[in-house]
Amino acid sequence: MIEHTVTFRLKPSLEPQIVSDFMQVASELANIPGVQEFAIRRQVSPKCAHSFGITMKFDSQATYDHYSSHPMHEAFVKNYWLKHVEDFQEVDFLPLD
């Protein structure tokens, strides 16, 4: 099981409607086959400069690779992520056992 997590900060100049659209389109990534336990969360710790997090799980590397190259994911990255995200960190976790 791979847990894919990305934390990010949107550009501060974004209009509220653009932020809302971003989150709506991001939530649709949950519909890509193989995505499990999808969640978008607001980050509240003052220790972190990122404002949001998206997390999801995949059964295998092949399923994760399918997600990464899926046209819906690629369109989100091109049309929303690259335009509106100021900073991010991406991590992929495997269980220790």
KABEL-V998533 format. One record per backbone hydrogen bond with DSSP energy under -0.5 kcal/mol. CO is the residue of the C=O (numbers start at 1). NH is the residue of the N-H. If there is no record, write none. Layout:
<<CO;NH> <CO;NH>>
This chain:
<<1;95> <2;4> <2;58> <3;5> <3;93> <4;56> <5;91> <6;54> <7;89> <8;51> <8;52> <9;86> <9;87> <11;14> <15;18> <15;19> <16;20> <17;21> <18;22> <19;23> <20;24> <21;25> <22;26> <23;27> <24;28> <25;28> <26;29> <27;30> <28;31> <29;32> <32;35> <36;57> <39;55> <41;53> <45;48> <51;43> <52;8> <53;41> <54;6> <55;39> <56;4> <57;36> <58;2> <60;64> <61;65> <62;66> <63;67> <64;68> <65;69> <66;70> <67;70> <70;74> <71;75> <72;76> <73;77> <74;78> <75;79> <76;80> <76;81> <77;82> <80;84> <81;85> <84;11> <84;86> <87;9> <89;7> <91;5> <93;3>>
